[in-house]
């Protein structure tokens, strides 16, 4: 566009100069005067054009500089706003971090107080048991005595590891829960499984101490997951001995009352045999936990002919059935697939039946993809087993954050150990 304008102006200047030159020539000026007038007219025209163009360029540069200054001012104001907003965000984050730190410190102190009260109650209970026991009542073989000493030493030394195994949704295989396990280590670092140490821990009333430590750590792990905005529940085993202990349970309940915001993420688990052996005291204590919003799960299920109404009344929301146990129960009857212990029910309707009572089935001990295919055909929604993830120990650094007060286990066991 600018080139076209320049060409038109040059043409106009040329025409004007020719008109002037022709006018001079026709008035008797001669060819020389006409050519001189033409050249001079062109020179004057181009000089005038240069002046006009320079003025236009100068005005345009001034406009550009003005626009640049205005843009600079806008950018500066935006930078000031961003800087101010960043300062506000930093102040908010700092304040929020300090507030959360204070809240966490307050929670830890309250947990320590609750645990200490439990320790004192348990110590008194152990003392009364030892004092009331007849002289020969504590007699046992050398191996049992050595194992009991190892268990007490592991508890006093806080050598209790927390393991978590994922529970996944099917068929997506997305982790929705974890099951917690406790493992004791002796002074050489050898891991002891529950089947090994519970035989000596239960008669001595030490299971409550293990449950207490496991619960303390599960609460802390749930809080850690909540800080990461991970809405995942944890199954935490609780023994019938802990539920029936009139000394331990009130302290246990106080601890949970102070942390009832964990109710949606903490699920207490009992074996089927233990659940069926529960008495009035245990049922009452389970009801008090349910009043706080805590749910229950039944594992080690060996008989699928369950009283679902009783489970629903007891706030049992999950049952865990072994994969191979369930598949071994399947059989053909009158042209349809049924569960041997429930011959009137189609196998694929078992999960629908439990859901009518608000209970979900978790198939545990899943070891192969073939089992997954069979489980999905039965409309099962959750799975657990080594195929989806083995139990893994929580890292030492994380576990240290979930440790109770250092003297907790030592205080609890001092009387029993004779220290």
Order of alpha helices (4+ residues) and beta strands (2+ residues): alpha-alpha-alpha-beta-beta-beta-alpha-alpha-beta-alpha-alpha-beta-alpha-alpha-beta-alpha-beta-alpha-beta-beta-beta-alpha-beta-alpha-beta-beta-alpha-alpha
